[in-house]
Amino acid sequence: MSRALRILVAVQILLATTLLFGAGMPSIAAEIGQLARGTAITDPDLLRKLDQSDALSISRLLQPEGRADVPLTSDLLFASLPQLKAIPPAIDAEFDRYIAQHKQAWPSETIGIGEGFDVQLFDRANMKSANTRFVLAGIVNRMDRAYVSEESCGEIRLIYRLARFETKPDGSNTATRLPMTFNLVMKARDAGQTDPGGKPVTCAEVARRWLDNGDWQGLIGSHTVPYDAMIDRIETNIQVSIAPKSALHDFRSDYLLKVFKYDAATRTFQESTLENQIDRDRILADDALRRDFKAWLLAPMNLREFDRGTVLIPEKFLAKAAVAPTPAGLDASTMQPEFGLMQGEEKGEGKGGDKSDPVFTDNDVVDALKQAAARGITMENIRSVAGFQRRLNDVTCSGCHQTRGIGGFHFPGVDWLSDNASNSTIVPASPHFVGDQPRRRDILTAFAAGKRPDFSRGFASRPQTRGAQELAGTEYQDGWGAHCSLQNAGSGTPDKSFTSWTCAKGLTCQAAAASSRIGMCFIKTR
């Protein structure tokens, strides 16, 4: 890595850290708010009001008939709401599995809670404490996911952040955010939902409410439908561990991702697979599963949806948990979810993971692209083996979280708990999240006009070109710090999957990793 690029990366890390901890940079906050208009609620004053009114508390949404005058602390939340009873033991089991695997891989390294350990674990006692609770940190419109279920018009996500509240000896109160998010995913509408006049609510109506920035109550349904009829699932993301740089490894932080689907019949959340989270180890270890996965993904119509980012991989190939290590870097490594599945990579985790026997060879991918083209299917993103490999990573939950995220979160949420939150910049989301807002707003606009939206998306590293005008010159598209395309080493020929990944005038693309085709835009220095 060049000295100029090392400086660039260091400054970016410093900037991200400064923003996360609240230095005052209103212009950046205004930029994020403008790009997220109509697609997300990130205003700290409004989120504080909604949280403190308890109108959108987890307890009120899951048990509307219960008391809502006092927010439930974590110890009461999981104990008093039977819907959530399966979540703590499922998370505990993943922690125990994670600890056992780490001890086996690194027997000389200590792991536990506190600074005295080489690897410092998240304290699960925070999930059962009378001093912690989940606070509303953001509301995000995901009608761009209506391709998953057209009946529900996509999703609305209420994102809660775990926070610890303490009283000091002098009587003052403090609030500290903890590294765990609790994402309550609701349907954008229910089939029985009606407007005040008794007419069925349409996808167009839901989209218009968001674009008009109207009354918040209209953004998440209405009382004509029970809230539990609107609930789809809960997604949790926990910073399971932090490992400072040592003689054994570089700095690393791992994030545990879990999903719990809502069963309306039993009114409980049950452990589920993560959407498109390829179970790499199981696929590599099972020859039949390897063959089935390869045949399924390379089938022309599935490859088309894979290219467009709208693929829904069958559950038999998926995992029920994922650990997203960060920073993962740009070079291929075991930290990336697809590693070991592609030709030319080092040995994977399971049987058959040797680079001489990959799940997908270069010829497999090239032949599949040719077959798709022969059927008149045009690829929008995947035009090379490298493009296929990149999509194989970023279509997964963990791979997406590793792409331009703030740590392992794409939406840490707004820290309205801090003093004068509206006057300081608390970045609520990663560059990937912010850069995707024009695409999401285009989809809302199409819905509002009664048109069928284009649900396709580009790679997670780079926004779609249809949002280029609004994002031009910014780190989200082609400005300082943006991801860009390098020429293939020795050939001088750009990879066809990334030819549009250019830098704005005055910037140049500099390699950020030894073997990656992707670099970063920065100001050229002598």
Salt bridges, closest charged atoms under 4 A:
ASP45 OD1 - ARG48 NH1 3.08
ASP51 OD2 - ARG133 NH2 2.87
ASP69 OD2 - ARG67 NH2 2.78
ASP92 OD1 - ARG124 NH1 3.24
ASP92 OD2 - LYS128 NZ 3.62
GLU94 OE1 - ARG97 NH1 2.77
GLU94 OE2 - LYS258 NZ 3.13
ASP96 OD1 - ARG124 NH1 3.56
GLU109 OE1 - HIS102 NE2 3.05
GLU109 OE2 - HIS249 NE2 2.60
ASP144 OD1 - ARG142 NE 2.79
ASP144 OD2 - ARG439 NH2 2.89
GLU150 OE2 - ARG452 NH2 3.13
GLU155 OE1 - ARG145 NE 3.08
GLU155 OE1 - ARG157 NH2 2.96
GLU155 OE2 - ARG233 NH1 3.03
GLU166 OE2 - ARG164 NE 3.77
GLU205 OE1 - ARG208 NH2 3.43
GLU205 OE2 - ARG209 NE 3.27
ASP228 OD2 - ARG267 NE 3.52
ASP232 OD2 - ARG233 NH1 2.67
ASP232 OD1 - LYS261 NZ 3.11
GLU235 OE2 - ARG233 NE 2.84
ASP250 OD1 - LYS245 NZ 2.79
ASP254 OD1 - ARG252 NE 2.73
GLU271 OE2 - LYS258 NZ 2.25
GLU275 OE2 - ARG145 NH1 2.79
ASP279 OD2 - ARG282 NE 2.97
ASP281 OD1 - ARG280 NE 3.49
ASP287 OD1 - ARG290 NE 3.98
ASP287 OD2 - LYS351 NZ 3.45
ASP292 OD2 - LYS316 NZ 3.53
GLU305 OE2 - ARG304 NH1 2.57
ASP307 OD2 - ARG308 NH1 3.13
ASP357 OD2 - ARG290 NH2 3.40
ASP364 OD2 - LYS294 NZ 2.92
GLU380 OE2 - ARG308 NE 3.59
ASP394 OD1 - ARG391 NH1 3.25
ASP394 OD1 - ARG457 NH1 3.96
ASP415 OD1 - ARG177 NE 3.99
ASP436 OD1 - ARG439 NE 2.74
ASP436 OD2 - ARG440 NE 2.87
ASP442 OD2 - ARG466 NE 3.99
ASP454 OD2 - ARG466 NH1 3.20
GLU470 OE2 - ARG37 NH1 3.17
GLU470 OE1 - ARG441 NH2 2.79
GLU475 OE1 - ARG404 NH2 3.69
ASP495 OD2 - ARG517 NE 3.24
